[in-house]
Structures are given as C-alpha cells and as structure tokens.
Amino acid sequence: MPSERTFMPAAGRDVFLPLYDPFMSLFGFRKIQQVLVDQAGLQPNHRVLDVGCGTGTFAVLIKRLHPDIDVVALDPDSKALARGERKAKKAGTSIQFDRGFSDALPYDAGTFDRVFSSMMFHHLRKSEKETTLREVRRVLKPGGRLEFVDFVISNRHGLLARMLHPQQFLADNADARLVEMMTRAGFTLARQVNYRDTVFGRTGFYQAA
C-alpha cells in the first residue's frame, strides 16, 4: 500500500507544499509543461496518464487544452492529490486522481495512449526509475508514447537542482543515460526532442514508443 512506502514529496518537503505552485510558475516551469503538451500530439478521445502528478497543475492544463480526452493523474502524496482535486474542481475539469507509485502502476496493460512524466523522474531512486519505465511501457497502448521532461545534469548545469535534491537522485539524469534506460525498459524508439535552460539547470524533452 502507498502508506507503507516512503517517497519524496513534490516540493521536496511537506512544509514547502503550499509554495510549490507559485515556485513552479515563478521559475518558468509552466512554459516547460506547455511545450510538453504540444509535443504529445494529443487527439480526441485519447486516454492519458500524468504519472507523479504532484498538485495536479499539469493534469489540469492538459484537460483545459484538450477537454475531449480522458485524464488520469497519479501520485503517492495524498496531500498533493487533495490540492490537485481542489484545483481541478475550481477549474471545472473532470480528472481522475489516484494514489499510487510510478513503479507499480495500478492499471491494466494497454490502457493509455500517452503517459506524461513532467519533472518527476529525478525524485526516484535508480531502481525505481528503471521499474517505472517498464511499468509505463506496460500500460501504454500499441502505438502509444511516453512524453517526458526532466532535468538533464551536466558539468555546467544543475547547481540549484543539486542543492534541492540529493545527488544520487539526479545522477542518472544525464544526456544519453535516459535514452539508454528507456531502451532497456522495452521502448524501441526513444529520443531527445528538445531542451530548455532554466536557473535550475537544463531540462530535456524526450519521447519513447
């Protein structure tokens, strides 16, 4: 059960959760999420999963931009999910919020046309990352895709990210390593499609099918 496992909250610490949304907006991560939605090529009647949804802002954005698709949002943090549910209700959007972990997705195989991972992957330990990617591959429909954005660490980028998150959580988010992990998880087409620089370091955009 989710309550029996530990996890890193969306804001790194529970005490920072009320500041998470203003923080993300202030430092430009909302624009990054818009780019991620645009690259996904969403179609009417698609069913999508936002894995590690945090406070639900990204899930609400997807639903607002594409009201004719079915959006499911998953996170282990009950406090963040409660905020997400309130946010969706206020926005007048219908989103299914589920509590669970990314490496044990509570969905049948072949359920989703798209799975989104938005600034979540660096919260995971290495073993959880690889299992998460296999789980994402499992729940995607034939022809479905993973749409992914996260920090990409290099010698010149990521100082603030390293200050906020343990180094061992960020170490695998380095250029080709992400593509390699996606390929090992069973994706046959995994590639970086874009990048953006932020004050927290470089973010890389990926697709995998």
N, C-alpha and C positions, 0 to 999 in steps of 0.2 A: 504494500500500500504506500502511496506517496508520503504519508505521515511518518513512515518508518525509515525514510532516507533523508539525508542532508542534501542541500543544494545551495548554490549561490543566488541570492535574490536579484531581481532585475537591476536594482540600484547598487548592488554590492553589499549593502547593509540595510536591514529593515528600517532603521531610523531615517535613511535617506529616501525612502519610497515616495513621500509627498513631493520631493524635489525632482523626481525622475523625469516627469513630463516637461516641466519648464527647462530643465537642463538639456534634454534632447532637442527641444526647439531652439534654444539659445545658440547651441553649437552646430546647428545645421543638419542634424540627423534626419529631420523631417524631409528635407530635399533628397537625401540619400534614399529614403523609403519610397519617395515618388519615382525615382529612377528605377528602383527595383520593380515596382508595379508596372511601369512602362515596358520593361524588358520582357515581362512574362507573357505578353500576347494573349491576355485573357479573352475568352469567348463566352457568349451567353450560355447559361446552364452548366458552366464549369463548376466543379466542386473543389475547393481549395482548403489547405490546412496551413495555418500560421503556427509553426512549432516554436515553443519558447516565446509566447506572445507577450509576456510581461503585463503591462497595464492596458493592453488592448488597443493602443493608438493605431498601430499598423493595420490590425484587423478591421477597425472602423474605417480607415482610409480606403482599404480595398473595397469594402462594401459600399461606401459612399460613391466611389468612382464606377463601380460595377454592381449596381443593385440587383441585377438579374443572375448573379452567381450565388452559390451556397458557400458560406464562410464558416469554418470551424477553427477555433483558437484554443491552443493547449499550453498549459504551464503548470509547474508543480507548486507555485506560490499562491496559496488561497487568498492572501491579502491583495496581491496584484490582480488576481482574477476578479475579486469583488469590485475593484476600481474599474476594471475593464467592462464588467456588466453594467455598472452605473453609467459609464461613458457611452456605451452602445445604446442604452435606453434613452439617454439625453439626446443623442444624435438621431434617434428614430430608426435605428438599424437593427436588423434581426441577425444575431450571431450566436452560434453555439459555443459556449465556453466550457471546456473540460479540464479537469485536474489530472495531470499525469506527467510522466517523464519521457523525454525525447528518445531514449534508448529502449523503451518498452511501450511503443505506441498502441493505445487501446482500440485499434481499428483493424478491420479485415483487409486482407491483401487486395490490391487493385481498387482502392476506394477513391483516390483523389487524382484530379487532372494536373494540379500543381501543388507542390509543397514549398512554402516560403520559410527561409531562415534569415532573419534580419537582426544582425548584431547580437546574436545569441551564442554562436559556436564557441567563442572564446571563454564562455562561462563553464565549459565542460572539461573534464579530465580527458587524457588521451584515449583511454579505454572506452569512455563514454562517447567520444567523438566517432570512433570507428563503428561502434554499435548503432549509434544514431543514424549514420549514413546508410547502414544496411537496413534499418527499420524504415527510413524514408523511401529507399528503393522498393521495399516490400509493399508499401501502401500506395505507391503510385500505379495508376492505370497504364496499360501499354500505350506508349507514345507520350506519357506524362513527363513532367520535368521538375527538377529541383531548381528553385530560384533563390540565390544565396548572396548575402553581402556580409562582410565582417572585416575586422582589422587584418591587415597584411603587414607583418612585422619585418623590418629590415634594420640595418645599422643606422640609417638616417631617420627612421620614423618610429613612432610609438612610445616616446618617453612618457607622456602623460598616461597613456594606456597602461604602461608597465607600473606606474605609480598607483593606479586604481585597482589593478588586477594582478594576482600572483603570476610571476614569470612562467611557472610551469603550465599555467592555463593558456598562455599566449604562444608558447614555443613552437607549436605545430602550425600556427597561422603564418606560414612563411612561403609566399610565392607558390612554387610548384608542388609543395607538400600537400596543399589542399586538393589539388587535382589528382595527385597520387592516391590520397585517401579515398576520394570519390571513386576512382577506378577500382581500387581493391574492394570497395563495397558493392561492386557489380554494375556500376554505371559504365556504359560503353562510349558515351560522348560527354566528356567533362572538359570544360574550358573556362578560362577567364575572359570576360567580355568587356570589362571596363574597370576603371578605378577612379577614386576621388581622394584628394588630400584634405585632411581636417587638422585642427590643432592637436588632436589626439593621435595623429598618425594617418597612414594611408589605409583606405578601405578598398577592398577588391570585390568586384561583382563577378559571379560565376553562374553558369548553367550546367546541369548534368541531367542526362537522359539515359 
